[in-house]
């Protein structure tokens, strides 16, 4: 997937983070037909928009370690699966998400305007019949304004 964050620093140690993430997920479904269990594989799009505070533990140095909390909205795409006995289309709709994050930005160069970003998000989605892995690893670049 791909994502982007924008953080507004309220103080040197606290910021308000806005995040937009998109992914194409692999889906495995298990269905109970009248005679047997059937399994099928498909793809589903996932779009989440979240907001929440970040708390910077080591602000001001080359390494910026922070913890955050967030709440938001997730739009789940439909899933089309072809099984031996039938074709299924599931429309999963929109759901509430919440969770926490741990991030580390490592400043590059003397001015540290650019940084390498590493992080992990624990994103909980409560949707009937959907079980997503809540751990989302992150890696990329950060630009400080």
Rosetta constraint file for C-alpha pairs under 8 A:
AtomPair CA 1 CA 21 HARMONIC 7.30 0.50
AtomPair CA 1 CA 22 HARMONIC 5.46 0.50
AtomPair CA 1 CA 23 HARMONIC 3.86 0.50
AtomPair CA 1 CA 24 HARMONIC 6.35 0.50
AtomPair CA 2 CA 21 HARMONIC 5.91 0.50
AtomPair CA 2 CA 22 HARMONIC 5.45 0.50
AtomPair CA 2 CA 23 HARMONIC 6.37 0.50
AtomPair CA 3 CA 19 HARMONIC 7.33 0.50
AtomPair CA 3 CA 20 HARMONIC 5.54 0.50
AtomPair CA 3 CA 21 HARMONIC 4.03 0.50
AtomPair CA 3 CA 22 HARMONIC 6.03 0.50
AtomPair CA 4 CA 19 HARMONIC 5.81 0.50
AtomPair CA 4 CA 20 HARMONIC 5.45 0.50
AtomPair CA 4 CA 21 HARMONIC 6.42 0.50
AtomPair CA 5 CA 17 HARMONIC 6.76 0.50
AtomPair CA 5 CA 18 HARMONIC 5.56 0.50
AtomPair CA 5 CA 19 HARMONIC 4.36 0.50
AtomPair CA 5 CA 20 HARMONIC 6.46 0.50
AtomPair CA 6 CA 17 HARMONIC 5.78 0.50
AtomPair CA 6 CA 18 HARMONIC 5.23 0.50
AtomPair CA 6 CA 19 HARMONIC 6.53 0.50
AtomPair CA 7 CA 15 HARMONIC 6.04 0.50
AtomPair CA 7 CA 16 HARMONIC 5.43 0.50
AtomPair CA 7 CA 17 HARMONIC 4.22 0.50
AtomPair CA 7 CA 18 HARMONIC 6.18 0.50
AtomPair CA 8 CA 15 HARMONIC 5.31 0.50
AtomPair CA 8 CA 16 HARMONIC 5.21 0.50
AtomPair CA 8 CA 17 HARMONIC 6.49 0.50
AtomPair CA 9 CA 13 HARMONIC 7.68 0.50
AtomPair CA 9 CA 14 HARMONIC 5.93 0.50
AtomPair CA 9 CA 15 HARMONIC 3.95 0.50
AtomPair CA 9 CA 16 HARMONIC 6.33 0.50
AtomPair CA 10 CA 14 HARMONIC 5.74 0.50
AtomPair CA 10 CA 15 HARMONIC 5.14 0.50
AtomPair CA 10 CA 16 HARMONIC 7.01 0.50
AtomPair CA 11 CA 15 HARMONIC 6.69 0.50
AtomPair CA 12 CA 56 HARMONIC 7.72 0.50
AtomPair CA 12 CA 59 HARMONIC 6.69 0.50
AtomPair CA 12 CA 60 HARMONIC 7.80 0.50
AtomPair CA 13 CA 55 HARMONIC 5.80 0.50
AtomPair CA 13 CA 56 HARMONIC 4.68 0.50
AtomPair CA 13 CA 57 HARMONIC 6.88 0.50
AtomPair CA 13 CA 59 HARMONIC 6.18 0.50
AtomPair CA 14 CA 53 HARMONIC 6.88 0.50
AtomPair CA 14 CA 54 HARMONIC 5.65 0.50
AtomPair CA 14 CA 55 HARMONIC 4.76 0.50
AtomPair CA 14 CA 56 HARMONIC 5.98 0.50
AtomPair CA 15 CA 53 HARMONIC 5.63 0.50
AtomPair CA 15 CA 54 HARMONIC 5.08 0.50
AtomPair CA 15 CA 55 HARMONIC 6.67 0.50
AtomPair CA 15 CA 56 HARMONIC 7.93 0.50
AtomPair CA 16 CA 51 HARMONIC 7.21 0.50
AtomPair CA 16 CA 52 HARMONIC 5.69 0.50
AtomPair CA 16 CA 53 HARMONIC 4.55 0.50
AtomPair CA 16 CA 54 HARMONIC 6.11 0.50
AtomPair CA 17 CA 51 HARMONIC 5.54 0.50
AtomPair CA 17 CA 52 HARMONIC 5.38 0.50
AtomPair CA 17 CA 53 HARMONIC 5.86 0.50
AtomPair CA 17 CA 54 HARMONIC 6.46 0.50
AtomPair CA 18 CA 49 HARMONIC 7.47 0.50
AtomPair CA 18 CA 50 HARMONIC 5.84 0.50
AtomPair CA 18 CA 51 HARMONIC 4.56 0.50
AtomPair CA 18 CA 52 HARMONIC 6.88 0.50
AtomPair CA 19 CA 48 HARMONIC 7.82 0.50
AtomPair CA 19 CA 49 HARMONIC 5.64 0.50
AtomPair CA 19 CA 50 HARMONIC 5.17 0.50
AtomPair CA 19 CA 51 HARMONIC 6.34 0.50
AtomPair CA 20 CA 47 HARMONIC 7.37 0.50
AtomPair CA 20 CA 48 HARMONIC 5.74 0.50
AtomPair CA 20 CA 49 HARMONIC 4.63 0.50
AtomPair CA 20 CA 50 HARMONIC 6.67 0.50
AtomPair CA 21 CA 46 HARMONIC 7.96 0.50
AtomPair CA 21 CA 47 HARMONIC 5.68 0.50
AtomPair CA 21 CA 48 HARMONIC 5.28 0.50
AtomPair CA 21 CA 49 HARMONIC 6.67 0.50
AtomPair CA 22 CA 45 HARMONIC 7.36 0.50
AtomPair CA 22 CA 46 HARMONIC 5.57 0.50
AtomPair CA 22 CA 47 HARMONIC 4.48 0.50
AtomPair CA 22 CA 48 HARMONIC 6.59 0.50
AtomPair CA 23 CA 45 HARMONIC 5.86 0.50
AtomPair CA 23 CA 46 HARMONIC 5.20 0.50
AtomPair CA 23 CA 47 HARMONIC 6.66 0.50
AtomPair CA 24 CA 43 HARMONIC 6.55 0.50
AtomPair CA 24 CA 44 HARMONIC 5.70 0.50
AtomPair CA 24 CA 45 HARMONIC 4.56 0.50
AtomPair CA 24 CA 46 HARMONIC 6.27 0.50
AtomPair CA 25 CA 43 HARMONIC 5.46 0.50
AtomPair CA 25 CA 44 HARMONIC 5.11 0.50
AtomPair CA 25 CA 45 HARMONIC 6.03 0.50
AtomPair CA 25 CA 46 HARMONIC 7.03 0.50
AtomPair CA 26 CA 41 HARMONIC 7.22 0.50
AtomPair CA 26 CA 42 HARMONIC 6.03 0.50
AtomPair CA 26 CA 43 HARMONIC 4.70 0.50
AtomPair CA 26 CA 44 HARMONIC 6.55 0.50
AtomPair CA 27 CA 41 HARMONIC 5.57 0.50
AtomPair CA 27 CA 42 HARMONIC 5.07 0.50
AtomPair CA 27 CA 43 HARMONIC 5.42 0.50
AtomPair CA 27 CA 44 HARMONIC 6.71 0.50
AtomPair CA 28 CA 39 HARMONIC 6.94 0.50
AtomPair CA 28 CA 40 HARMONIC 5.70 0.50
AtomPair CA 28 CA 41 HARMONIC 4.55 0.50
AtomPair CA 28 CA 42 HARMONIC 6.50 0.50
AtomPair CA 29 CA 39 HARMONIC 5.44 0.50
AtomPair CA 29 CA 40 HARMONIC 5.28 0.50
AtomPair CA 29 CA 41 HARMONIC 6.35 0.50
AtomPair CA 30 CA 37 HARMONIC 6.76 0.50
AtomPair CA 30 CA 38 HARMONIC 5.73 0.50
AtomPair CA 30 CA 39 HARMONIC 4.45 0.50
AtomPair CA 30 CA 40 HARMONIC 6.71 0.50
AtomPair CA 31 CA 37 HARMONIC 5.60 0.50
AtomPair CA 31 CA 38 HARMONIC 5.17 0.50
AtomPair CA 31 CA 39 HARMONIC 6.23 0.50
AtomPair CA 32 CA 36 HARMONIC 6.25 0.50
AtomPair CA 32 CA 37 HARMONIC 4.64 0.50
AtomPair CA 32 CA 38 HARMONIC 6.45 0.50
AtomPair CA 33 CA 37 HARMONIC 6.01 0.50
AtomPair CA 33 CA 38 HARMONIC 7.10 0.50
AtomPair CA 38 CA 83 HARMONIC 6.89 0.50
AtomPair CA 38 CA 84 HARMONIC 7.68 0.50
AtomPair CA 39 CA 83 HARMONIC 7.09 0.50
AtomPair CA 40 CA 81 HARMONIC 6.21 0.50
AtomPair CA 40 CA 82 HARMONIC 6.77 0.50
AtomPair CA 40 CA 83 HARMONIC 6.02 0.50
AtomPair CA 41 CA 81 HARMONIC 6.65 0.50
AtomPair CA 42 CA 79 HARMONIC 6.57 0.50
AtomPair CA 42 CA 80 HARMONIC 6.50 0.50
AtomPair CA 42 CA 81 HARMONIC 5.82 0.50
AtomPair CA 43 CA 79 HARMONIC 6.43 0.50
AtomPair CA 43 CA 80 HARMONIC 7.75 0.50
AtomPair CA 44 CA 76 HARMONIC 7.19 0.50
AtomPair CA 44 CA 77 HARMONIC 5.45 0.50
AtomPair CA 44 CA 78 HARMONIC 6.22 0.50
AtomPair CA 44 CA 79 HARMONIC 5.61 0.50
AtomPair CA 45 CA 76 HARMONIC 6.05 0.50
AtomPair CA 45 CA 77 HARMONIC 4.88 0.50
AtomPair CA 45 CA 78 HARMONIC 7.60 0.50
AtomPair CA 46 CA 74 HARMONIC 6.96 0.50
AtomPair CA 46 CA 75 HARMONIC 5.97 0.50
AtomPair CA 46 CA 76 HARMONIC 4.94 0.50
AtomPair CA 46 CA 77 HARMONIC 6.32 0.50
AtomPair CA 47 CA 74 HARMONIC 5.49 0.50
AtomPair CA 47 CA 75 HARMONIC 5.16 0.50
AtomPair CA 47 CA 76 HARMONIC 6.63 0.50
AtomPair CA 48 CA 72 HARMONIC 7.11 0.50
AtomPair CA 48 CA 73 HARMONIC 5.64 0.50
AtomPair CA 48 CA 74 HARMONIC 4.14 0.50
AtomPair CA 48 CA 75 HARMONIC 6.34 0.50
AtomPair CA 49 CA 72 HARMONIC 5.58 0.50
AtomPair CA 49 CA 73 HARMONIC 5.43 0.50
AtomPair CA 49 CA 74 HARMONIC 6.42 0.50
AtomPair CA 50 CA 70 HARMONIC 6.05 0.50
AtomPair CA 50 CA 71 HARMONIC 5.40 0.50
AtomPair CA 50 CA 72 HARMONIC 4.04 0.50
AtomPair CA 50 CA 73 HARMONIC 6.41 0.50
AtomPair CA 50 CA 97 HARMONIC 7.87 0.50
AtomPair CA 50 CA 98 HARMONIC 7.95 0.50
AtomPair CA 51 CA 70 HARMONIC 5.26 0.50
AtomPair CA 51 CA 71 HARMONIC 5.76 0.50
AtomPair CA 51 CA 72 HARMONIC 6.22 0.50
AtomPair CA 52 CA 68 HARMONIC 6.94 0.50
AtomPair CA 52 CA 69 HARMONIC 5.44 0.50
AtomPair CA 52 CA 70 HARMONIC 4.13 0.50
AtomPair CA 52 CA 71 HARMONIC 6.40 0.50
AtomPair CA 53 CA 68 HARMONIC 5.61 0.50
AtomPair CA 53 CA 69 HARMONIC 5.83 0.50
AtomPair CA 53 CA 70 HARMONIC 6.86 0.50
AtomPair CA 54 CA 66 HARMONIC 6.43 0.50
AtomPair CA 54 CA 67 HARMONIC 5.62 0.50
AtomPair CA 54 CA 68 HARMONIC 4.10 0.50
AtomPair CA 54 CA 69 HARMONIC 6.72 0.50
AtomPair CA 55 CA 66 HARMONIC 5.37 0.50
AtomPair CA 55 CA 67 HARMONIC 5.24 0.50
AtomPair CA 55 CA 68 HARMONIC 5.96 0.50
AtomPair CA 56 CA 64 HARMONIC 6.74 0.50
AtomPair CA 56 CA 65 HARMONIC 5.93 0.50
AtomPair CA 56 CA 66 HARMONIC 4.19 0.50
AtomPair CA 56 CA 67 HARMONIC 6.59 0.50
AtomPair CA 57 CA 64 HARMONIC 7.15 0.50
AtomPair CA 57 CA 65 HARMONIC 5.54 0.50
AtomPair CA 57 CA 66 HARMONIC 5.40 0.50
AtomPair CA 57 CA 67 HARMONIC 7.65 0.50
AtomPair CA 58 CA 63 HARMONIC 6.80 0.50
AtomPair CA 58 CA 64 HARMONIC 5.16 0.50
AtomPair CA 58 CA 65 HARMONIC 5.46 0.50
AtomPair CA 58 CA 66 HARMONIC 7.32 0.50
AtomPair CA 59 CA 63 HARMONIC 7.49 0.50
AtomPair CA 59 CA 64 HARMONIC 5.23 0.50
AtomPair CA 59 CA 65 HARMONIC 7.24 0.50
AtomPair CA 60 CA 64 HARMONIC 7.17 0.50
AtomPair CA 62 CA 106 HARMONIC 5.81 0.50
AtomPair CA 62 CA 107 HARMONIC 4.88 0.50
AtomPair CA 62 CA 108 HARMONIC 7.79 0.50
AtomPair CA 62 CA 112 HARMONIC 7.13 0.50
AtomPair CA 63 CA 104 HARMONIC 6.81 0.50
AtomPair CA 63 CA 105 HARMONIC 5.77 0.50
AtomPair CA 63 CA 106 HARMONIC 4.66 0.50
AtomPair CA 63 CA 107 HARMONIC 6.26 0.50
AtomPair CA 64 CA 103 HARMONIC 7.96 0.50
AtomPair CA 64 CA 104 HARMONIC 5.52 0.50
AtomPair CA 64 CA 105 HARMONIC 5.04 0.50
AtomPair CA 64 CA 106 HARMONIC 6.48 0.50
AtomPair CA 65 CA 102 HARMONIC 7.62 0.50
AtomPair CA 65 CA 103 HARMONIC 5.80 0.50
AtomPair CA 65 CA 104 HARMONIC 4.52 0.50
AtomPair CA 65 CA 105 HARMONIC 6.63 0.50
AtomPair CA 66 CA 102 HARMONIC 5.93 0.50
AtomPair CA 66 CA 103 HARMONIC 5.30 0.50
AtomPair CA 66 CA 104 HARMONIC 6.45 0.50
AtomPair CA 67 CA 100 HARMONIC 7.40 0.50
AtomPair CA 67 CA 101 HARMONIC 5.66 0.50
AtomPair CA 67 CA 102 HARMONIC 4.70 0.50
AtomPair CA 67 CA 103 HARMONIC 6.44 0.50
AtomPair CA 68 CA 100 HARMONIC 5.44 0.50
AtomPair CA 68 CA 101 HARMONIC 4.98 0.50
AtomPair CA 68 CA 102 HARMONIC 6.51 0.50
AtomPair CA 69 CA 98 HARMONIC 7.73 0.50
AtomPair CA 69 CA 99 HARMONIC 5.86 0.50
AtomPair CA 69 CA 100 HARMONIC 4.30 0.50
AtomPair CA 69 CA 101 HARMONIC 6.33 0.50
AtomPair CA 70 CA 98 HARMONIC 5.53 0.50
AtomPair CA 70 CA 99 HARMONIC 5.53 0.50
AtomPair CA 70 CA 100 HARMONIC 6.07 0.50
AtomPair CA 71 CA 96 HARMONIC 7.61 0.50
AtomPair CA 71 CA 97 HARMONIC 5.75 0.50
AtomPair CA 71 CA 98 HARMONIC 4.21 0.50
AtomPair CA 71 CA 99 HARMONIC 6.66 0.50
AtomPair CA 72 CA 96 HARMONIC 5.95 0.50
AtomPair CA 72 CA 97 HARMONIC 5.16 0.50
AtomPair CA 72 CA 98 HARMONIC 6.19 0.50
AtomPair CA 73 CA 94 HARMONIC 7.15 0.50
AtomPair CA 73 CA 95 HARMONIC 5.90 0.50
AtomPair CA 73 CA 96 HARMONIC 4.83 0.50
AtomPair CA 73 CA 97 HARMONIC 5.63 0.50
AtomPair CA 74 CA 94 HARMONIC 5.62 0.50
AtomPair CA 74 CA 95 HARMONIC 5.22 0.50
AtomPair CA 74 CA 96 HARMONIC 6.20 0.50
AtomPair CA 74 CA 97 HARMONIC 6.42 0.50
AtomPair CA 75 CA 93 HARMONIC 6.17 0.50
AtomPair CA 75 CA 94 HARMONIC 4.44 0.50
AtomPair CA 75 CA 95 HARMONIC 6.50 0.50
AtomPair CA 76 CA 91 HARMONIC 7.93 0.50
AtomPair CA 76 CA 92 HARMONIC 5.65 0.50
AtomPair CA 76 CA 93 HARMONIC 5.43 0.50
AtomPair CA 76 CA 94 HARMONIC 5.81 0.50
AtomPair CA 76 CA 95 HARMONIC 7.66 0.50
AtomPair CA 77 CA 91 HARMONIC 6.64 0.50
AtomPair CA 77 CA 92 HARMONIC 6.32 0.50
AtomPair CA 77 CA 93 HARMONIC 6.77 0.50
AtomPair CA 78 CA 89 HARMONIC 6.79 0.50
AtomPair CA 78 CA 90 HARMONIC 5.42 0.50
AtomPair CA 78 CA 91 HARMONIC 4.30 0.50
AtomPair CA 78 CA 92 HARMONIC 5.84 0.50
AtomPair CA 78 CA 93 HARMONIC 7.64 0.50
AtomPair CA 79 CA 88 HARMONIC 7.85 0.50
AtomPair CA 79 CA 89 HARMONIC 5.55 0.50
AtomPair CA 79 CA 90 HARMONIC 5.07 0.50
AtomPair CA 79 CA 91 HARMONIC 6.54 0.50
AtomPair CA 79 CA 92 HARMONIC 7.82 0.50
AtomPair CA 80 CA 87 HARMONIC 7.39 0.50
AtomPair CA 80 CA 88 HARMONIC 5.73 0.50
AtomPair CA 80 CA 89 HARMONIC 4.49 0.50
AtomPair CA 80 CA 90 HARMONIC 6.57 0.50
AtomPair CA 81 CA 87 HARMONIC 5.76 0.50
AtomPair CA 81 CA 88 HARMONIC 5.17 0.50
AtomPair CA 81 CA 89 HARMONIC 6.44 0.50
AtomPair CA 82 CA 86 HARMONIC 6.36 0.50
AtomPair CA 82 CA 87 HARMONIC 4.43 0.50
AtomPair CA 82 CA 88 HARMONIC 6.38 0.50
AtomPair CA 83 CA 87 HARMONIC 5.73 0.50
AtomPair CA 83 CA 88 HARMONIC 7.62 0.50
AtomPair CA 92 CA 127 HARMONIC 7.95 0.50
AtomPair CA 95 CA 125 HARMONIC 6.94 0.50
AtomPair CA 95 CA 126 HARMONIC 6.88 0.50
AtomPair CA 95 CA 127 HARMONIC 6.51 0.50
AtomPair CA 96 CA 125 HARMONIC 6.51 0.50
AtomPair CA 96 CA 126 HARMONIC 6.87 0.50
AtomPair CA 97 CA 123 HARMONIC 6.61 0.50
AtomPair CA 97 CA 124 HARMONIC 5.53 0.50
AtomPair CA 97 CA 125 HARMONIC 4.87 0.50
AtomPair CA 97 CA 126 HARMONIC 7.05 0.50
AtomPair CA 98 CA 123 HARMONIC 5.79 0.50
AtomPair CA 98 CA 124 HARMONIC 5.43 0.50
AtomPair CA 98 CA 125 HARMONIC 7.09 0.50
AtomPair CA 99 CA 121 HARMONIC 7.29 0.50
AtomPair CA 99 CA 122 HARMONIC 5.38 0.50
AtomPair CA 99 CA 123 HARMONIC 4.66 0.50
AtomPair CA 99 CA 124 HARMONIC 5.78 0.50
AtomPair CA 100 CA 121 HARMONIC 5.91 0.50
AtomPair CA 100 CA 122 HARMONIC 5.36 0.50
AtomPair CA 100 CA 123 HARMONIC 6.80 0.50
AtomPair CA 101 CA 119 HARMONIC 7.20 0.50
AtomPair CA 101 CA 120 HARMONIC 5.73 0.50
AtomPair CA 101 CA 121 HARMONIC 4.31 0.50
AtomPair CA 101 CA 122 HARMONIC 6.09 0.50
AtomPair CA 102 CA 119 HARMONIC 5.49 0.50
AtomPair CA 102 CA 120 HARMONIC 5.50 0.50
AtomPair CA 102 CA 121 HARMONIC 6.58 0.50
AtomPair CA 103 CA 117 HARMONIC 7.24 0.50
AtomPair CA 103 CA 118 HARMONIC 5.83 0.50
AtomPair CA 103 CA 119 HARMONIC 4.09 0.50
AtomPair CA 103 CA 120 HARMONIC 6.54 0.50
AtomPair CA 104 CA 117 HARMONIC 5.82 0.50
AtomPair CA 104 CA 118 HARMONIC 5.27 0.50
AtomPair CA 104 CA 119 HARMONIC 6.04 0.50
AtomPair CA 105 CA 115 HARMONIC 5.71 0.50
AtomPair CA 105 CA 116 HARMONIC 5.51 0.50
AtomPair CA 105 CA 117 HARMONIC 4.51 0.50
AtomPair CA 105 CA 118 HARMONIC 6.47 0.50
AtomPair CA 105 CA 142 HARMONIC 7.24 0.50
AtomPair CA 106 CA 115 HARMONIC 5.07 0.50
AtomPair CA 106 CA 116 HARMONIC 5.08 0.50
AtomPair CA 106 CA 117 HARMONIC 6.50 0.50
AtomPair CA 107 CA 112 HARMONIC 4.55 0.50
AtomPair CA 107 CA 113 HARMONIC 7.08 0.50
AtomPair CA 107 CA 114 HARMONIC 6.06 0.50
AtomPair CA 107 CA 115 HARMONIC 4.18 0.50
AtomPair CA 107 CA 116 HARMONIC 6.56 0.50
AtomPair CA 108 CA 112 HARMONIC 4.93 0.50
AtomPair CA 108 CA 113 HARMONIC 7.11 0.50
AtomPair CA 108 CA 114 HARMONIC 5.56 0.50
AtomPair CA 108 CA 115 HARMONIC 5.15 0.50
AtomPair CA 108 CA 116 HARMONIC 7.23 0.50
AtomPair CA 109 CA 113 HARMONIC 7.75 0.50
AtomPair CA 109 CA 114 HARMONIC 7.70 0.50
AtomPair CA 112 CA 144 HARMONIC 7.78 0.50
AtomPair CA 113 CA 143 HARMONIC 5.87 0.50
AtomPair CA 113 CA 144 HARMONIC 5.03 0.50
AtomPair CA 113 CA 145 HARMONIC 7.11 0.50
AtomPair CA 114 CA 141 HARMONIC 7.00 0.50
AtomPair CA 114 CA 142 HARMONIC 5.69 0.50
AtomPair CA 114 CA 143 HARMONIC 4.74 0.50
AtomPair CA 114 CA 144 HARMONIC 6.28 0.50
AtomPair CA 115 CA 141 HARMONIC 5.68 0.50
AtomPair CA 115 CA 142 HARMONIC 4.96 0.50
AtomPair CA 115 CA 143 HARMONIC 6.45 0.50
AtomPair CA 115 CA 144 HARMONIC 7.90 0.50
AtomPair CA 116 CA 139 HARMONIC 7.66 0.50
AtomPair CA 116 CA 140 HARMONIC 6.02 0.50
AtomPair CA 116 CA 141 HARMONIC 4.73 0.50
AtomPair CA 116 CA 142 HARMONIC 6.13 0.50
AtomPair CA 117 CA 138 HARMONIC 7.53 0.50
AtomPair CA 117 CA 139 HARMONIC 5.47 0.50
AtomPair CA 117 CA 140 HARMONIC 5.09 0.50
AtomPair CA 117 CA 141 HARMONIC 5.27 0.50
AtomPair CA 117 CA 142 HARMONIC 5.98 0.50
AtomPair CA 118 CA 137 HARMONIC 7.85 0.50
AtomPair CA 118 CA 138 HARMONIC 5.55 0.50
AtomPair CA 118 CA 139 HARMONIC 4.58 0.50
AtomPair CA 118 CA 140 HARMONIC 6.74 0.50
AtomPair CA 119 CA 137 HARMONIC 5.97 0.50
AtomPair CA 119 CA 138 HARMONIC 4.82 0.50
AtomPair CA 119 CA 139 HARMONIC 6.47 0.50
AtomPair CA 120 CA 135 HARMONIC 6.71 0.50
AtomPair CA 120 CA 136 HARMONIC 5.54 0.50
AtomPair CA 120 CA 137 HARMONIC 4.39 0.50
AtomPair CA 120 CA 138 HARMONIC 5.63 0.50
AtomPair CA 121 CA 134 HARMONIC 7.66 0.50
AtomPair CA 121 CA 135 HARMONIC 5.76 0.50
AtomPair CA 121 CA 136 HARMONIC 5.01 0.50
AtomPair CA 121 CA 137 HARMONIC 6.42 0.50
AtomPair CA 121 CA 138 HARMONIC 7.66 0.50
AtomPair CA 122 CA 134 HARMONIC 5.14 0.50
AtomPair CA 122 CA 135 HARMONIC 4.76 0.50
AtomPair CA 122 CA 136 HARMONIC 6.37 0.50
AtomPair CA 123 CA 134 HARMONIC 4.85 0.50
AtomPair CA 123 CA 135 HARMONIC 6.56 0.50
AtomPair CA 123 CA 136 HARMONIC 7.35 0.50
AtomPair CA 124 CA 134 HARMONIC 5.69 0.50
AtomPair CA 125 CA 132 HARMONIC 7.29 0.50
AtomPair CA 125 CA 134 HARMONIC 7.73 0.50
AtomPair CA 126 CA 130 HARMONIC 7.76 0.50
AtomPair CA 127 CA 131 HARMONIC 7.77 0.50
